[in-house]
Amino acid sequence: MDPTAYPDAVTSLANELIALGPAALDPERLAISFGLFGVLAIVFAECGLLIGFFLPGDSLLFAVGLLIAGDRLNQNLIVVAALISVAAIAGNFTGYFIGAKAGPAVFSRPQSKIFKPEYVTRSQDFFDKYGPAALILARFTPIVRTVIPVMAGTSKMNFTRFAIYSSVGGVVWAFSMTTLGYFLGQIEWVQKNLEIITLIIVIISVVPIVQEIRKFKKSTSPDSSS
């Protein structure tokens, strides 16, 4: 694939995802409908592909833990958390190589409304401020965790250092979020009010995503180019 064509592919996929509406952001529905394989695919995309910032991450892992605790998802918690860790790390590695290969081409286009050159500068400043720990901190920040691996590759961060901290972050994130959901799911009150809790999770996870969707739609609208 031509690196310069990557933004167009992201734009196309983003439009398709937006068309799905709220269904694409409901972590419980996603986990139940698509099962473990679907969860792993979403985690992979959310952690490494730029299109992934539209997808639920923290809320999905939390919901998976809740569903396992309530026997609505017939899976072993430790196995699921381990597989999610692998998917998250693999996604990060993919994002890094996308950034290393396509980043210099797509971020050097001043006219781009989505992939701007200053993103590389901001990313480098972020790494300079927090060091490799930025890869762990970013893991718990929606949207940022999607962009950081690509930025790391674009800014030519040492891959060995990236791999170590990214792997640590992936394991900590996967196990902490699913385990939190699982143990809260053991509480009787939580089980009785699971639908309300899930709704709250969806609302919390949707807010930053909706903000990004609005920015995305505004940046790609005909009026914005005038």
C-alpha positions, 0 to 999 in steps of 0.5 A: 500500500502506498504510504500516502494513501493511508489517510484516505483509507482511514477516512473511508473506514472512519465514515463506515464506522460512524455510519454504524452509530451507537451500536459500534460503541456499546461494549457489552453488545460488541463483546456478546455479539462478536465474542472473544475473537471480536474483542481481540480484533477491536483491541488490536485496532484500538491500540495500533490502527489510527482508525481505532480511536473511534472504538471503545477500549477501557469500557470494552475490557471492563465490560468483558470482566463484568460479563465473565463474572456474570457467566454471560461470557463463557471464558476464563478471566486469566486466559482472556486477559492474557490474550487481550495483552497479546492483541494490545501489544501486537496492535502497538507494534503494528502502529509503530511500523505504520508510523515508521513506514507511512508516518514521514510521508503522511505527516509531511503533507501541510494540507492534510486536515487529519495528519498534521506535521505538528503532531510529530513535534507534539509527540516528540515533546510528549516523549521528551517530557515523560520518557518511555513511561509515556507508553504506559501512561498513554495506555490508560488514556483513550485516543492517545493510546491509539496515536502514540504507537504511530507517533513513536514510529514516526519519531523513530523511537528506539524499537527495543525501548518501545517494545519493552514499555509497550509490552509492560503497558499492555499487560498492566492495562489488560489485566487491570481493566478486566480484573476490575470488571470481574471483581466488581461483577461479583458484587450482588448490587452490581449484578442487579444493576448491570444494565445501568452500570453498562449504560454509564460505562458506554456514556463515559466512553462515548464522550471523548469518541463523539468529540473526536467524531465531530472534529473528524466530520468537521475537518472532512466537510466541504465547508472546512476546505473553503 
